Amino acid sequence: MLPRIVSILTGALLLAAVPASAQEVNVEPAFPGLNFSLPIGVAPLPGSKDALFIIEKGDPVPAPAGDKTADKKKKASAYLGGKIQMVTGLSAGKPVKRQVFQLAVKDGEFEAGGECGLLGFAVHPQYEKVRQVFVYYSVKIGGKLHQRVSRFRLKEGAEFQVDPDSEQPLMTQLDPASNHNGGDMHFGPDGYLYFSCGDGGAGGDAFNYAGFINKGFHAGVFRVDVDKKPGSLAPNPHPSVVADAQGVAFYAVPADNPFVQATSHRGQTLEPKSVRTETWATGLRNAWRFSFDPRTGTCFAGDVGQNLFEEIDILVAGGDYGWSEIEGLHVYNRKDASAKQGPAALAPASKQWLPPIYEYDRKVGNSVTGGVVYRGDAIPALKGSYVFADFASGRIIALREQGGKWDGKVVAKDTSIAGFGHDPANGDVLFASMTGQIKRLTKK
């Protein structure tokens, strides 16, 4: 079967869809013999070439005694706490895993059905001194769903182990629907913590959050100072911001965050004290996985589309990516979101919106998973490319900038790809398949 060329509707981007036999790279188990429970992410141990972490979304509750069908028909909402597995021995080529954390919620019920669960994990860049890690997870409090960012401390001792009883929530955002939860988190090159939040869920920006920076933690990527460095600011009050008995939040806002002085947004006047000054980039429907290029610091994100287009963005401070006015490079028509009345119109050039660097339509896939820039040496053809995937179709795509345009090519295919990372020992691209394995791209 010859490769099929799919024309993206912009007419500017072409994608080569290849059958497995014609894949340009191989997909192999990264850690043969090691299996994981619903892995959705790969996180680094700062400064280490020997270790990394695997984020496990949540484990199904064991079947009740005598229930012979439960293993095949488990309820999606019936989950135990999510876990973090630490994989070591990478530099020696002898990987082993060890559980270093299991979530134990004290003030609610952990929720891991559907798009909920333990979604993000980041280790403080100075963890050996500061002894802190951060997680993003879903929790029901009083029967209502929330998305939460929390800090945990490491146990004292030689081995890396998170103390599950040391939780300090930083942000607990009421969530009106169970989908579009974002949940990725990373420390940037500047040492600040970045995390993504979705638009509240349902469909078509149903709760009208995407166009606002004063309604809570929605539809964007947020940047906070967990160390409260001199000069950083207190966040504006909000029910989602957790504070101590004196009303002091457990984090601060970098003074150079782009909306600190905002008095208007998308043409609407704002009360300054209402602004979520933590906002770093906005207008994102559901940034499912973002990353910083380890060489340049460029921030790439995959933003999940509505019905027509998936997109890859380069995120910058203060950037507005247009949702829900724009989907990909096209006007989002709420009255005809599926474009049954005709092709979606290209969005006119605007100083208000930042366009994606790349989009693809439903012929290619239905749910983008943001990836990483390949900086390894094993696959010269991929060097410098941004590698991402589509969760639904399984296509793994490499993007490369040429003459100011980003061209994409399908280089491999796999199943249920939920997150990407790097092998710190050699720079290989790794990805988490929710079928239970971590896999790597290798030269064909």
N, C-alpha and C positions, 0 to 999 in steps of 0.2 A: 504494500500500500504506500503510495507516494504521500509526502507531507501535504497537508491541506493548508492553504493560505486563507486566513480569515481577515477580512478588511474591517477595521474599526470604523465606526460611523463618521468620525471626523474626517476620514479620507487621508489623514496625515500619518497614521500609525498602522503598521502592518505587523501581524503576529503569525509566526510559523508554528502550526500545531503538528507535532510529530508523533507517530506511533512509537510504542515502547521499543521496537526493534531498531528504530532510528534515533534513539535518545543520544544526545551529545555527551552526557555524563552518566555515570552509574549511580544508583541509589543502593546503599548497603547499610546493614545494621551498624550503628556507631559503636555499640557496646554489646557484642554477641553474648547471649546468655542472661542479659539483664533486661527484665521487663518492668513496666511501670503501669500504674492505675490511672487511666485517663490523663496522660501527660499533655499539658497545653503550653508549656514554656520552658526555655532554657535560660538560666541566669548565671552570670559570672561570679567568681570569688575574686574581688579586686586584688590585683597584683600577683595572682597565682597562675602558673602554667600547668598545674597538676590537678586542679579541681574545678567543678562547676555544680550547679544545682538544677534539679528537674522539679517543676511545679506540677503537682498532681491535683487536678480539679476537685476531686471528692470520690469517696469509695462507696459503692452500694452497701446498704445494710444487709447483713447476713440473713439468709432465708429463715423464717420461723420453723420450729421443729414440726416435722410432718408435712410441710408444704412442698410438694414435689414440683410445682410449676413456678415457684418464685424466682428460680434462677433465670428463667426465660422471660418472665413478665414482671420485672421490678418497676415500681413506681418511680418516675423521674425525680420526684421530690424527696425520696427516701434515701438520704445520704448521711454518712458520717463525715467528720471533719476532714478537710483537705490536708495534704501532707507535702513536705519538702524533702526530697531525697538528695543527698550529697554524693556525687560520683568523684572518687579520687583514683590515683594511680594512672592518670592520663599520660604523664611524661614517660612513664616506664612501659606504656602499652598494656597495662594490666588493670583495667578499670574494675572497681568494686563500688557498690552503693551502700549507703547507710542513711537511715531515716534520722533527720535532725530536727524535725518539727512536725507536730500535728496540732491543728487549730482546736481550741477548746473554748467556745464562746461562753462568757459568764452572764451576759445581760440579754440574751436572746437565743434564737435557734439558727444555726448555720443553714444556709439554703444553697443547694448545689444543683437543683433541677435546671434543665434547659441551658440557657446562657449564663446562669449564675454559678457561684462556686468560689474557690480560691483561685483568683485570676492573675495576681501579680506578686512578685517577690523581688526585693532589692536589698543588697547588703551595703551598709555604710562604707564609703571609700576608705575611711580610717577605722575600720571595724576592730582592729587589734587594740586600738586605744579607746575608741568610743563605745564599742561592744553593743552595737545596735543593728537591727534589721527592720525592714518595713514590708508590710503585706497589704494587699487589696483583696477584699472578699465581700460576699453577699450575706446578709443577716436579716432575719425577721425579728422585729421588736414589737411586741404587742400585736402580732399578726400582720404587721405591715413591713413590706420589703424595704431594705436600705442597702446602699453600697458604702463600704467603709475603708478608710485608710488608717492603719494602726502601726504603732511602733512596739517592737519587742526587744528585750535584752538577751544577750548571750549569757549562758551559764558560765560561772567561773570554772576554769580547768583547761587542760591542754587541747581537748577535742572541741571542735565546733559543734555546739548544741544550743538551740534556742529554748529559752525558758517560757513555756506556754502560759505561765501564771503572771508574766510580767507585762501583759498588754496595756498599752496606753493609746486609746483611740485618738486620732487627730481630727478626723472628719467623718461624719456619719450622715450621708445624704439620703433623705426619703426618696424612694424610686417608685413612680406610678405604674411601671410595667416591668416584666421580668427580662425583656430583651434589651439590646443596645447598652451594655454595661461598661464598655471600655475595659479598664482594669489593668492595663499594662503600666509598668512603672520602672524607671531607670534613674540613676544618678547621672546627670550630664557632665560634660567636661569641666563645667564651672563648679562642680561640687554640690549643686542644688538638686533636690528631688523633683522629678517630673512624673506625672501620672495622667492617664486619659480617662475621660468619662463620656458616656454616650448621651444621646438626646432625650433620654427618658423612656424610649421604647415605643411599642406599638408600631405604627407606620405613618409615613408622611409628616413627621414632626407633629404628631397628634396633640402634644401638650404645649406646643408653641414655645419651646425652650431654646431652639437652635439660634435664633436671631438676637439673643439677649446675653449680656454679661452681668446681669444683676438679679438673676432668678435662682442662683445656686450653682452647684458644680455639675454643669451639663454641657454636652456638645463641644468639648474642647480638650486641650492638654493644659495642665496646670503646673505651676512651678513654685515650690515652697522652700523655705530655709529651715531645715529641721534642727540646725545648730544654733539658731538665733544669733547670728553674727552681728557685731556692732554695725549700726546703720540700717539694719533691716527693720521693717515696720510691723506693727500689729495688724492682723487681718481685721476687716470690717466684721461687725457682729452678724451672725446668721444662725438659725437653729441647727444647721449642719456642722458648725464649727464647735468642737468640743473645748471647753474651758475649765479651769480649776475653780476653786471656791471663791477666788478673788476676781473671777471673770477674765483671766489671762489665758489665751490660747496656748497650745502646746507646740506651736511652730510660729514662724514669722514669715513675712513676705519680703523678698528681695526688693530693695528700693528702686532697682532699674527694671522691674517688671513693666511690661508695656502699657498696662491699663491703670497704673497707680494714680495718674492724674486725669483719668478719663472723666469727661462731663457729658459726653454724648456717644452714641453707638448706633450705626445704621440709620442715622438721621434723627434719632430719638434723644431728647435731653435726659440726662441721668442725674439722680441725686448721688453725689460722690460717695457718701457713706453706705450706699446700697451696692456698690460695684464689688464684684468678686475680683479683687486685685490680684488674686492668685493666678488668674487667667494668663496664659502665655500665648496660646493660639486658639482660635474659635471658629465656629461655622463648620464643625465636623460632625457627621451623622453618628458614626461609631468607629473611632480610630482603633481598629483591632490589630494591635501590634505596631509599635514604632521603635526606632533604634537610632543611635548615633554612630556615624561612621568613625571607627577608632582612629583613623588617620586625619580626617579633615574636620570632624565634629559636626558635619552636616546631619540634620535630623530628617529621616525618611519615615513616612507613615502610610499604612494601607487603610483607606477609609471605605467601609462597607456601604454599598449603594442601596437604593430603594428597589426599583423594578427594572432598571434599564442599564445602569453603568456602575462599574467598580473603578476606584481610582487610587493612584499613588501620588502622594504629595511630598514636597519638601517643605517642612515646617520652619517658620521663622518667627521671631518675637513680634507679636502684634498682628500676625497674619490672620485674615478672615477668609475661610475657604468656601463660603457661600451657601452652605446648607441652611435652610431648605429652599432657598431661591434657585440654587444651582445643584445639579447632580452631575458629577464629572465635569465635562466641558459643555454641558447642555442646560437649557432652562428646564427647571422642574415644574411641571404643570400639575397642580393638585387635582384639577378636574379631569385630567387624563394621564394619570401617573404611569400607566402602562403603554402610553402612546398608541392606543388602538385607533385613534382618529388620524394618525399620521406620524411621521418621524419626529422625534424630539428636536426642537430647534437649537442650533448652536447658540451659546450664550454670547452676547456682544462683549467686546473688549471693555473692561471696566477697571478703574483704579480701586474700586471698593473690594473686589474679590481677587484672590490669588488663584489662578487656575492650577489644576493638577499637572504634573509632568507627564502623566500617562493615564489613559483610561482604556477599559475593554468592556465589551458588551456581553450579552447572555449567550452568544455563540461560543464564548471562551470559558465563562464561569459565572458563578452566582454569589460568591462570598469571598472577598479578598482577605488573605492573611499577610500582613506586612512582614518584611524580611530583614536582611542584613546586607551590607556591602562585603563582597568577598575580597579579602586581603591576604589570602594564603598563596602558596607557591605550587601546590600539587596540580592545579588545573589552570594553566596559563591562559586558556581561552576565556576564562571567567574573571580574570584578575581585574579588579576595579569595578566589576558589575554589581548592580543591586539585584539580589536574588530574593524573590518572593513567590507566593503560591496562591492558588484558589482552593479554598477548603472543599467546595462542592465538586469541582471537576477534577481536582488533583493535579492540575497542570502547574509545573514549576517553571517560572519565567525569569529570564535574566534581562535586565535593562542596562543599556549603555548609552551614554550621551555622545552624540556625534553631530558636530556643527550646530550646537544649540538645541538639538532635538533628541528626545529619548526614544530609542528603538528597542522593541522587545522581541524576545525569541523564546519559545518553549524549548527547554533543554532536557526535561525529564518529567516523570509523572509518578504520583504515589497517592496515598489515601489519607483523608481526614487530617490534613496538615494544619496545626493550630498555632504554631510558634516556631521561631528561628533563633539560632545563636551560633556561637563559634566554639570550636575545640581550642582551648587556650594553648595546648601543646604544639599545634601546627597551623592554626588558622583555618582549618576546614570548616565549611558551612554545615551546621547540624540543624535538624528540624524535629519537632515533636509530632508524632502521629498518634492520634487518640485511640488507635487500635492497640497501643500499649508499648510502642518502641520509640527509641530515639535513633534517627538515621543520619547518615552523612552522604554528601556528594563526593564522588571520587572520579578520577580520570578514566574515561572509557578505554 
